[in-house]
Amino acid sequence: MKLNEGFEKTVTSETVEEWRYPRFFTENIGENVIINGTDAAHISKVLRMKRGDLAVICDGNGTDLLCRIKESGEKAVELDIIERKPSVGEPGVKLRLFQCCPKSDKMDFIVQKAVELGVSEVIPVVSKRCVSRPDAKSAAKKGERWQRIADEAAKQCGRGRLPAVGELLTFAEAVEAFSAEKGIIFYECGGEKMNSIVDENVGSIDVFIGSEGGFEKAEVELAKSAGIIPSTLGTRILRCETAPVAAIAVLMNLTGNM
């Protein structure tokens, strides 16, 4: 069956304002779409969506599907596909955030806002000045929560992919993992301006941001030896949860993604 066959002709990309319907991710996509688990329960019990209602389903690889609910239940929801299009929620630059672990629940906020702004991955890091130093069991538990936060943020803001939250790394491991076209470490003692480091032609950026105490000079030197460039966020000292939001927003703008 053709995608638009059998559906009301009034439902088109022109009449649907930016496809602003509830968004869900699944790999269960064939001639139709199946949503299982907690998302199915959310659709049927929380949103109270029923047969005929519209939703946007994303395959997690950058394609959005406008769908109509065929059958809705707490364990499974079946949807018919109306139309497909490339997701517009994915930036043209791949930006990974290496974030040194802050105290309390600040990382929850950082993960949420970083995903909304377009990062492809968040990697938690333990640097020398980190007060929060979770052990393996605690790190795994925190990682699961951060991934849930990332997933919910991706759905809310219209992303075409689910950004990953990586495993906890030491700072040395994080520097070793640097693989982007450009690497930037934000250092309170100064550095180059961002607009002298990146432009619209940059395809990937790895960003390193410290915890409450910032970075030690030796860590910055280690980063520099790997080709990572120290940069500045201005003369004001930003809180560790403010710095990544400011940095990502500016970088997205400089690369033409905002």
C-alpha positions as CSV (number, residue, x, y, z in Angstrom):
1,M,0.0,0.0,0.0
2,K,1.3,3.5,-0.9
3,L,2.0,5.7,2.1
4,N,-0.9,8.1,1.4
5,E,-3.4,5.6,0.0
6,G,-6.6,5.2,2.1
7,F,-6.0,8.2,4.3
8,E,-7.8,11.6,4.2
9,K,-6.2,13.8,1.6
10,T,-6.5,16.8,4.0
11,V,-3.7,15.4,6.1
12,T,-0.6,16.6,4.3
13,S,2.7,18.2,5.3
14,E,1.2,21.5,4.2
15,T,-1.8,21.3,6.6
16,V,0.2,19.9,9.5
17,E,2.0,22.7,11.2
18,E,5.6,21.5,11.6
19,W,4.2,18.0,12.5
20,R,3.6,19.3,16.1
21,Y,2.3,16.1,17.5
22,P,3.5,13.8,20.3
23,R,6.9,12.2,19.3
24,F,8.1,8.7,20.0
25,F,11.1,6.6,18.9
26,T,10.9,3.0,17.8
27,E,12.7,0.5,15.5
28,N,9.5,-1.4,15.0
29,I,8.8,0.1,11.6
30,G,7.6,-1.8,8.6
31,E,4.4,-1.3,6.6
32,N,3.0,0.1,9.8
33,V,4.5,1.1,13.2
34,I,4.3,-0.7,16.5
35,I,5.0,1.0,19.9
36,N,5.5,-1.2,22.9
37,G,6.3,-0.9,26.6
38,T,6.2,2.3,28.6
39,D,5.6,4.5,25.5
40,A,2.5,2.5,24.6
41,A,1.2,3.0,28.2
42,H,2.0,6.7,28.0
43,I,0.1,7.1,24.7
44,S,-3.0,5.2,25.9
45,K,-3.2,6.1,29.6
46,V,-1.5,9.4,30.1
47,L,-2.1,11.2,26.7
48,R,-5.3,9.3,26.2
49,M,-4.7,9.1,22.5
50,K,-7.2,7.0,20.5
51,R,-7.8,5.6,17.1
52,G,-7.5,8.3,14.5
53,D,-5.1,10.6,16.5
54,L,-1.9,11.7,14.9
55,A,1.7,11.1,16.3
56,V,5.2,11.6,15.0
57,I,7.3,8.5,15.0
58,C,11.1,8.7,14.6
59,D,13.2,5.7,13.5
60,G,16.2,7.0,15.5
61,N,18.2,7.5,12.3
62,G,17.0,10.9,11.2
63,T,13.7,10.0,9.6
64,D,10.3,11.2,10.9
65,L,7.0,9.5,10.1
66,L,3.7,11.2,10.4
67,C,1.4,8.4,11.6
68,R,-2.3,7.8,12.6
69,I,-3.2,5.5,15.4
70,K,-4.9,2.4,14.2
71,E,-5.2,0.5,17.5
72,S,-4.3,1.8,21.0
73,G,-3.7,-0.3,24.1
74,E,-1.6,-0.2,27.3
75,K,0.8,-2.8,26.0
76,A,1.0,-2.0,22.3
77,V,-0.1,0.8,19.9
78,E,-0.3,0.2,16.2
79,L,-0.1,3.2,13.8
80,D,-0.5,3.6,10.0
81,I,2.2,5.6,8.2
82,I,0.9,8.7,6.4
83,E,4.1,10.4,5.3
84,R,7.9,10.3,5.8
85,K,10.5,13.1,5.8
86,P,14.0,13.7,7.0
87,S,14.0,15.0,10.6
88,V,14.7,18.8,10.8
89,G,15.7,18.5,14.5
90,E,19.3,17.3,13.9
91,P,22.1,19.8,13.6
92,G,24.6,19.6,10.8
93,V,27.5,19.4,13.3
94,K,28.3,16.5,15.5
95,L,29.0,17.9,18.9
96,R,30.1,15.7,21.9
97,L,30.1,17.1,25.4
98,F,32.7,15.8,27.8
99,Q,31.3,17.1,31.1
100,C,33.2,16.8,34.4
101,C,30.7,15.6,37.0
102,P,29.2,18.4,39.2
103,K,27.8,18.1,42.7
104,S,24.2,17.2,43.5
105,D,21.8,16.8,40.6
106,K,23.2,19.5,38.3
107,M,24.2,16.9,35.7
108,D,20.5,16.2,35.2
109,F,20.0,19.8,34.0
110,I,23.2,19.7,31.9
111,V,22.1,16.5,30.1
112,Q,18.6,17.8,29.4
113,K,19.7,21.2,28.1
114,A,22.6,19.8,26.1
115,V,20.3,17.4,24.3
116,E,17.8,20.2,23.6
117,L,20.6,22.3,22.1
118,G,21.7,19.5,19.8
119,V,24.6,17.5,21.2
120,S,25.1,14.0,19.8
121,E,26.5,12.5,23.0
122,V,27.2,13.5,26.6
123,I,30.2,11.8,28.3
124,P,30.5,12.2,32.1
125,V,34.1,12.8,33.2
126,V,36.0,12.7,36.6
127,S,38.7,15.4,36.7
128,K,41.0,16.2,39.6
129,R,38.8,19.0,41.0
130,C,35.5,17.0,40.8
131,V,33.8,16.8,44.2
132,S,31.4,14.2,42.9
133,R,33.4,10.9,42.3
134,P,30.8,8.1,41.8
135,D,32.0,4.5,42.0
136,A,31.2,2.0,39.3
137,K,27.8,1.0,40.8
138,S,26.7,4.6,41.4
139,A,28.0,5.7,38.0
140,A,25.9,3.0,36.3
141,K,22.8,4.0,38.2
142,K,23.3,7.7,37.4
143,G,24.0,6.8,33.8
144,E,20.7,5.1,33.4
145,R,18.9,8.2,34.9
146,W,20.8,10.5,32.6
147,Q,20.0,8.4,29.6
148,R,16.3,8.6,30.5
149,I,16.6,12.3,30.8
150,A,18.3,12.5,27.4
151,D,15.6,10.4,25.8
152,E,12.8,12.5,27.2
153,A,14.5,15.7,26.1
154,A,15.0,14.4,22.6
155,K,11.3,13.6,22.3
156,Q,10.3,16.9,23.7
157,C,12.4,19.1,21.4
158,G,11.9,17.2,18.2
159,R,15.3,15.5,17.7
160,G,15.7,12.9,15.0
161,R,18.1,10.7,17.0
162,L,18.4,9.7,20.7
163,P,21.7,11.2,21.9
164,A,23.7,8.7,24.0
165,V,25.1,9.3,27.5
166,G,28.4,7.5,27.6
167,E,30.3,5.7,30.3
168,L,32.1,7.6,33.0
169,L,35.7,8.4,32.0
170,T,38.7,9.8,33.8
171,F,40.0,13.1,32.3
172,A,43.0,11.3,30.7
173,E,40.6,8.8,29.1
174,A,38.4,11.6,27.9
175,V,41.4,13.3,26.2
176,E,42.4,10.0,24.6
177,A,38.8,9.7,23.3
178,F,39.1,13.1,21.5
179,S,38.5,12.4,17.8
180,A,36.6,15.3,16.3
181,E,37.8,17.9,13.7
182,K,38.0,20.4,16.5
183,G,38.5,20.0,20.3
184,I,37.8,22.8,22.7
185,I,38.5,22.9,26.4
186,F,36.9,25.8,28.3
187,Y,39.4,27.3,30.8
188,E,38.7,30.0,33.3
189,C,42.2,31.4,32.8
190,G,41.5,32.3,29.2
191,G,42.0,31.0,25.7
192,E,41.0,31.7,22.1
193,K,37.6,33.0,21.1
194,M,35.2,30.4,19.8
195,N,34.7,32.3,16.5
196,S,38.4,31.9,15.8
197,I,38.3,28.1,16.3
198,V,35.1,27.0,14.4
199,D,33.0,28.2,11.5
200,E,30.2,26.7,9.4
201,N,32.6,24.3,7.7
202,V,33.3,22.3,10.9
203,G,31.6,19.0,10.9
204,S,32.4,17.7,14.4
205,I,33.5,19.3,17.7
206,D,34.5,17.7,21.1
207,V,33.8,20.1,24.0
208,F,35.4,19.7,27.5
209,I,33.9,21.5,30.4
210,G,35.0,21.4,34.0
211,S,33.1,20.9,37.3
212,E,32.7,23.6,40.0
213,G,36.4,23.9,40.5
214,G,37.3,24.1,36.8
215,F,40.4,22.4,35.4
216,E,43.9,22.2,36.8
217,K,46.7,23.7,34.6
218,A,48.2,20.3,34.1
219,E,44.9,19.0,32.7
220,V,44.7,21.9,30.2
221,E,48.3,21.2,29.2
222,L,47.4,17.5,28.6
223,A,44.5,18.5,26.5
224,K,46.7,20.9,24.5
225,S,49.2,18.2,23.8
226,A,46.4,16.2,22.2
227,G,45.4,19.1,19.9
228,I,42.5,20.4,22.1
229,I,42.3,24.2,22.1
230,P,41.7,26.2,25.2
231,S,38.9,28.7,24.8
232,T,37.0,31.2,26.9
233,L,33.4,32.0,27.7
234,G,34.2,35.6,28.5
235,T,35.4,37.5,31.5
236,R,32.6,36.3,33.9
237,I,33.0,33.0,35.7
238,L,30.0,30.9,34.8
239,R,28.5,28.2,37.0
240,C,29.4,24.7,35.8
241,E,25.7,24.1,34.8
242,T,25.6,27.4,32.9
243,A,28.9,27.0,31.0
244,P,27.8,24.0,28.8
245,V,24.5,25.7,27.8
246,A,26.3,28.9,26.8
247,A,29.1,27.1,25.0
248,I,26.9,24.7,23.0
249,A,24.5,27.5,22.0
250,V,27.4,29.7,20.7
251,L,28.9,26.8,18.9
252,M,25.6,25.8,17.3
253,N,25.2,29.4,16.1
254,L,28.8,29.6,14.7
255,T,28.3,26.4,12.8
256,G,25.0,27.6,11.3
257,N,22.8,25.4,13.4
258,M,20.9,28.0,15.3
